[in-house]
């Protein structure tokens, strides 16, 4: 008879999908998603370090991402939102910037920031390429700056009626 391992303590882990798929304890905060949907379009969350902001944003990304639709039960089964899903569930193409990963010296800050944002946008283009024209991913790669890449993505998504969800 196989015994189930006790969940691990997720110290320093802010990846919701990893926590749900690799047997970590998770304190369910999904009941706040409907409240967020009923607020303004722009939300600014400020809390001290180590209060779960990144994990909450990671959970939001998994919940709203259209690419995670087939994994809804795996990721949200047993959680509050799994039994009470909203109509916004798995409806968006997600762009998720974690600027803690863009750090560098002040001398190269602008260059590194643009490079990090470009990587995120290239990943977006690869992940969602099937929603766009055949040359979409290549077009994104050929655009010079992250600002212009983001503008192009927003324009293409709007022209096709695809809602984007931006998490920073």
Secondary structure, 3 states (H helix, E strand, C coil): CCCCCCCECCCCCCCHHHHHHCCECCCCCHHHHHHHHCCCCCCCCCCCCCCCHHHHHHHHHHHHEHHHHHHHHHHHCCCHHHHCCCCCCCCEEEEECCHHHHCCCHHHHHHHHHHHHHHHHHHHHHHCHHHCCCCHHHHHHHCCCHHHHHHHHHHHHHHHCCCEEEEC
